[in-house]
Every structure is written in structure tokens, then in C-alpha cells.
Amino acid sequence: MSEQHEMPLNIAGRLGRLAMRTNLTPIFSILIFLLGIVALVITPREENPQIDVPAANVIVQMQGASPEEVQNLIVHPLEMVLREMTGVDHTFGAAMDSLGVVTVMFKVGEDKKPAWSSSMTGSCITLIAFRREHPSR
């Protein structure tokens, strides 16, 4: 018969050997399972949670303009103006035929109403001035 030499076990090996030899392991497993079931039952859930996404879309129409014109004349300048608002995290825009859309993302927890109303007054004046300078648009 060959003699088997056991190597010394580290802490994980000793804990594993103890878990395999004791009768408490199945009891601990059942206890952990029951605690998981209790946690699942008592944790509150909402079917339709109300999530306030701090963002706004600005849609500008420019009849007969190509996407390049909308990008250069409307979207890019509007992004620059909106980016200056307090509480704005970032802006991004898209240009299509005769239409430009700029999305303003506010910082989380920031109240967008005061920043939006005070900054949009100046933005509207800028757009009206642009319209007067370029009446064909």
C-alpha cells in the first residue's frame, strides 16, 4: 500500500474541511436562504417608479435649410448659449432637413426651472436678432 502524504492546509483549506465535517453547515445554509427570502419580502418596490430626468429638448425649425446649414446656423450657436446656463452638465444637438434639436442635460439634483427661465430670455433675444439679420431664413 502506498502511503499518502497530506500537505499542510492554509486557512481556506482548514475552513473547508471544517465545513464538510460539521453538521452545522446545512443549518447555516438554510438560515441564509431564509434570510434572503425575508429580505426579498420586506424590501419595498414600485412598479412604476417616478424618475425625474433633468433634461430638456429645444427644437428649432428652419424651413428649407439643409442639415449643414441647420448645424452651423442654429444647433451649434444654440448649444454654445445653452452650455452657459447654470447647472448644465452637457448639451448635444442633431441637425436634420429644416429641423434642429438640442438636448440640455442638467446636473443631477439641480433645479432646472430657475436656470431655464432666466437663460432662455437672453437666448430668445439672440435668436430674434439672428432672424432679423437673416430674413431669408
Rosetta silent file (secondary structure, phi, psi, omega in degrees, C-alpha in Angstrom):
SEQUENCE: MSEQHEMPLNIAGRLGRLAMRTNLTPIFSILIFLLGIVALVITPREENPQIDVPAANVIVQMQGASPEEVQNLIVHPLEMVLREMTGVDHTFGAAMDSLGVVTVMFKVGEDKKPAWSSSMTGSCITLIAFRREHPSR
SCORE:     score description
SCORE:     0.000 S_00000001
   1 L     0.000  140.389  178.906    0.000    0.000    0.000 S_00000001
   2 L   -88.923  145.327 -178.175    1.213    3.414   -0.787 S_00000001
   3 L   -92.165  130.953  179.392    1.372    5.979    1.899 S_00000001
   4 L   -96.019  131.035  178.017   -0.404    9.289    1.260 S_00000001
   5 L  -102.595  123.433  177.986    1.271   12.427    2.444 S_00000001
   6 L   -88.976  133.401  175.794   -1.047   15.287    3.320 S_00000001
   7 L   -81.151  150.435  177.265    0.186   18.756    2.614 S_00000001
   8 L   -66.057  138.366 -177.356   -0.432   21.350    5.322 S_00000001
   9 L   -91.885  145.200  173.245   -3.621   23.289    4.658 S_00000001
  10 L   -81.917 -173.066 -175.218   -3.929   27.062    4.686 S_00000001
  11 H   -62.382  -39.540  179.785   -6.801   28.858    6.425 S_00000001
  12 H   -65.771  -40.323  178.156   -9.224   28.328    3.495 S_00000001
  13 H   -64.842  -40.904  179.374   -8.455   24.617    3.395 S_00000001
  14 H   -67.310  -39.895  177.335   -8.960   24.243    7.125 S_00000001
  15 H   -65.987  -38.991  177.278  -12.295   26.130    6.973 S_00000001
  16 H   -63.069  -43.830  179.312  -13.429   23.959    4.046 S_00000001
  17 H   -64.152  -40.100  178.164  -12.527   20.770    5.877 S_00000001
  18 H   -64.216  -42.135  179.978  -14.366   22.016    8.985 S_00000001
  19 H   -64.808  -33.456 -179.631  -17.480   22.900    6.918 S_00000001
  20 H   -75.528  -27.265 -175.189  -17.510   19.432    5.359 S_00000001
  21 H   -93.129  -18.652 -175.176  -17.203   17.621    8.683 S_00000001
  22 L   -92.979  155.388  177.890  -19.676   19.595   10.821 S_00000001
  23 L   -87.278   -4.231 -178.846  -23.445   19.210   10.973 S_00000001
  24 H   -80.526  -19.077 -177.570  -23.936   22.993   11.260 S_00000001
  25 H   -58.985  -48.404  177.447  -23.248   23.663    7.553 S_00000001
  26 H   -63.217  -34.262  179.398  -26.724   22.640    6.325 S_00000001
  27 H   -66.215  -44.394  177.196  -28.319   24.648    9.156 S_00000001
  28 H   -62.222  -39.566  179.234  -26.311   27.764    8.192 S_00000001
  29 H   -62.660  -45.067  179.080  -27.250   27.263    4.524 S_00000001
  30 H   -65.593  -40.342  179.119  -30.969   27.069    5.333 S_00000001
  31 H   -62.756  -43.797  178.419  -30.694   30.102    7.650 S_00000001
  32 H   -64.984  -39.874  177.101  -29.017   32.208    4.944 S_00000001
  33 H   -61.788  -45.526 -179.986  -31.666   31.109    2.417 S_00000001
  34 H   -65.594  -37.979  176.361  -34.497   32.087    4.788 S_00000001
  35 H   -63.561  -37.122  176.335  -32.886   35.473    5.488 S_00000001
  36 H   -64.647  -41.077  177.812  -32.745   36.104    1.730 S_00000001
  37 H   -64.082  -43.407  179.344  -36.456   35.273    1.380 S_00000001
  38 H   -63.313  -43.459  178.712  -37.332   37.625    4.281 S_00000001
  39 H   -62.442  -39.033  178.316  -35.235   40.428    2.742 S_00000001
  40 H   -64.331  -39.286 -177.503  -36.973   39.920   -0.598 S_00000001
  41 H   -72.785  -40.299 -173.719  -40.422   40.107    1.003 S_00000001
  42 H   -89.097   -9.168  178.340  -39.835   43.199    3.163 S_00000001
  43 L   -74.016  124.038 -178.865  -37.926   45.282    0.578 S_00000001
  44 L   -71.003  144.895  179.455  -40.303   47.932   -0.826 S_00000001
  45 L  -135.824  150.824  173.647  -40.814   48.018   -4.592 S_00000001
  46 L  -120.603  138.072  178.740  -42.594   50.307   -7.012 S_00000001
  47 L   -74.005  -38.484  178.461  -43.997   49.085  -10.284 S_00000001
  48 L  -129.034   80.533 -178.361  -43.595   52.480  -11.968 S_00000001
  49 L   -66.172  142.614  179.515  -41.024   54.496  -10.048 S_00000001
  50 L   -86.194  109.138 -179.892  -41.086   58.237  -10.701 S_00000001
  51 L  -112.954  120.632  179.533  -37.665   59.163  -12.045 S_00000001
  52 L   -92.754  108.576  178.410  -37.065   62.820  -12.806 S_00000001
  53 L   -88.072  115.495 -177.162  -34.564   63.054  -15.649 S_00000001
  54 L   -78.159   81.736 -178.807  -33.042   66.534  -15.506 S_00000001
  55 E  -149.151  160.474  176.806  -33.055   67.290  -19.231 S_00000001
  56 E  -147.376  148.026  176.514  -34.806   69.480  -21.767 S_00000001
  57 E  -110.390  136.271  174.440  -35.089   69.491  -25.558 S_00000001
  58 E  -114.688  120.469 -177.595  -35.017   72.637  -27.659 S_00000001
  59 E  -112.806  125.154 -178.599  -36.484   72.147  -31.132 S_00000001
  60 E  -124.290  130.871  179.636  -35.902   74.814  -33.790 S_00000001
  61 E  -104.705  137.503  179.057  -37.413   74.756  -37.276 S_00000001
  62 L  -139.005   94.038 -173.071  -35.707   76.469  -40.212 S_00000001
  63 L   -56.087  133.041  173.744  -37.718   75.943  -43.407 S_00000001
  64 L    75.266    8.768 -177.886  -35.768   74.886  -46.496 S_00000001
  65 L   -92.935  144.840  176.372  -32.389   74.596  -44.749 S_00000001
  66 L   -77.828  163.443  177.975  -30.010   71.701  -45.288 S_00000001
  67 H   -57.976  -35.659  179.352  -28.700   69.751  -42.277 S_00000001
  68 H   -65.425  -41.772  178.122  -25.324   71.502  -42.646 S_00000001
  69 H   -64.869  -43.562  179.467  -26.991   74.935  -42.522 S_00000001
  70 H   -62.481  -41.768  179.762  -29.092   73.960  -39.514 S_00000001
  71 H   -62.467  -47.232 -174.615  -25.984   72.618  -37.757 S_00000001
  72 H   -77.803  -35.513 -173.852  -23.893   75.736  -38.420 S_00000001
  73 H   -95.139  -26.101 -175.309  -26.565   78.428  -38.045 S_00000001
  74 H  -117.830  -59.816 -169.704  -28.863   77.029  -35.355 S_00000001
  75 H   -64.509  -52.436 -176.792  -27.638   73.951  -33.473 S_00000001
  76 H   -62.668  -49.366  177.175  -24.019   74.911  -32.785 S_00000001
  77 H   -61.598  -37.762  179.325  -24.757   78.522  -31.653 S_00000001
  78 H   -66.182  -39.310  175.938  -27.701   77.333  -29.558 S_00000001
  79 H   -60.233  -42.182 -179.927  -25.525   74.703  -27.879 S_00000001
  80 H   -63.171  -40.909  179.586  -22.979   77.398  -27.014 S_00000001
  81 H   -68.580  -45.815 -177.353  -25.669   79.623  -25.453 S_00000001
  82 H   -68.862  -29.703  179.405  -27.339   76.805  -23.531 S_00000001
  83 H   -64.856  -23.389 -179.005  -23.997   75.480  -22.260 S_00000001
  84 L   -79.789   -9.602 -179.736  -23.543   78.790  -20.388 S_00000001
  85 L   -66.184  147.341  176.684  -26.612   78.190  -18.224 S_00000001
  86 L   -71.969  139.643  177.941  -26.010   77.453  -14.548 S_00000001
  87 L    85.056    4.917 -179.709  -26.478   73.804  -13.603 S_00000001
  88 E   -86.127  127.896  177.926  -25.953   72.420  -17.115 S_00000001
  89 E   -82.149  -54.916  175.439  -23.923   69.230  -17.238 S_00000001
  90 E  -161.952  164.563  178.088  -23.641   68.962  -21.036 S_00000001
  91 E  -129.002  154.164  171.462  -25.500   69.607  -24.278 S_00000001
  92 E  -151.686  147.586 -175.121  -25.712   67.761  -27.578 S_00000001
  93 E  -132.725  163.877  177.723  -27.551   68.505  -30.767 S_00000001
  94 E  -138.241  141.653  179.980  -28.728   66.955  -34.005 S_00000001
  95 E  -120.666  135.953  176.805  -29.491   68.599  -37.334 S_00000001
  96 E  -131.832 -179.354  175.642  -31.879   67.340  -39.991 S_00000001
  97 L   -59.191  119.281  174.986  -33.557   68.883  -43.032 S_00000001
  98 L    63.691   12.279 -175.557  -35.247   72.086  -41.787 S_00000001
  99 E  -147.681  137.065  174.410  -35.018   70.986  -38.127 S_00000001
 100 E  -129.223  139.163  179.647  -32.519   71.186  -35.280 S_00000001
 101 E  -127.129  126.723  176.158  -32.797   69.562  -31.850 S_00000001
 102 E  -119.587  126.634  177.947  -30.573   70.448  -28.895 S_00000001
 103 E  -104.191  129.948  179.530  -30.782   68.395  -25.696 S_00000001
 104 E  -109.451  120.899  177.556  -29.650   70.020  -22.452 S_00000001
 105 E  -102.350  121.150  179.331  -28.652   67.660  -19.631 S_00000001
 106 E   -89.643  158.877  176.215  -28.724   69.270  -16.185 S_00000001
 107 L   -65.777  145.684 -178.505  -26.628   68.175  -13.219 S_00000001
 108 L   -64.658  132.197 -179.757  -28.379   65.622  -11.018 S_00000001
 109 L    87.555   -4.876 -179.518  -30.226   67.319   -8.181 S_00000001
 110 L   -84.732  135.595  176.732  -30.118   70.717   -9.908 S_00000001
 111 L   -80.839  113.809 -173.220  -33.388   72.649  -10.188 S_00000001
 112 H   -82.356  -17.636 -174.914  -33.659   73.367  -13.915 S_00000001
 113 H   -65.348  -49.483  179.340  -36.590   75.814  -13.791 S_00000001
 114 H   -63.345  -41.853 -179.765  -34.779   78.941  -12.493 S_00000001
 115 H   -65.829  -40.998 -177.272  -31.771   78.415  -14.783 S_00000001
 116 H   -65.376  -47.336 -175.132  -34.005   77.645  -17.762 S_00000001
 117 H   -69.838  -39.623 -178.781  -36.296   80.663  -17.406 S_00000001
 118 H   -73.265  -37.106 -177.477  -33.553   83.247  -16.774 S_00000001
 119 H   -79.025  -30.556 -176.988  -31.226   81.995  -19.515 S_00000001
 120 H   -69.970  -24.671  177.365  -33.892   81.459  -22.153 S_00000001
 121 H   -61.304  -48.490  178.116  -34.808   85.163  -22.133 S_00000001
 122 H   -65.633  -36.289 -179.764  -31.327   86.036  -23.406 S_00000001
 123 H   -67.427  -40.972  179.013  -31.349   83.108  -25.813 S_00000001
 124 H   -64.050  -40.152  178.105  -34.669   84.152  -27.341 S_00000001
 125 H   -62.741  -41.779  178.709  -33.352   87.691  -27.836 S_00000001
 126 H   -61.703  -44.377 -179.271  -30.250   86.278  -29.550 S_00000001
 127 H   -67.810  -36.607  177.525  -32.378   84.125  -31.880 S_00000001
 128 H   -65.642  -41.395  178.308  -34.707   87.040  -32.698 S_00000001
 129 H   -62.992  -39.667  178.459  -31.680   89.216  -33.522 S_00000001
 130 H   -63.368  -40.923 -178.525  -30.334   86.426  -35.758 S_00000001
 131 H   -63.792  -38.739  179.655  -33.689   86.192  -37.522 S_00000001
 132 H   -69.606  -34.616  179.533  -33.712   89.934  -38.212 S_00000001
 133 H   -72.157  -29.201 -177.584  -30.165   89.816  -39.605 S_00000001
 134 L  -124.073   72.316 -174.167  -31.026   86.882  -41.886 S_00000001
 135 L   -64.933  -21.217 -179.272  -34.665   87.445  -43.001 S_00000001
 136 L   -73.229  -13.761 -177.868  -34.490   84.786  -45.727 S_00000001
 137 L   -88.366    0.000    0.000  -34.142   82.069  -43.080 S_00000001
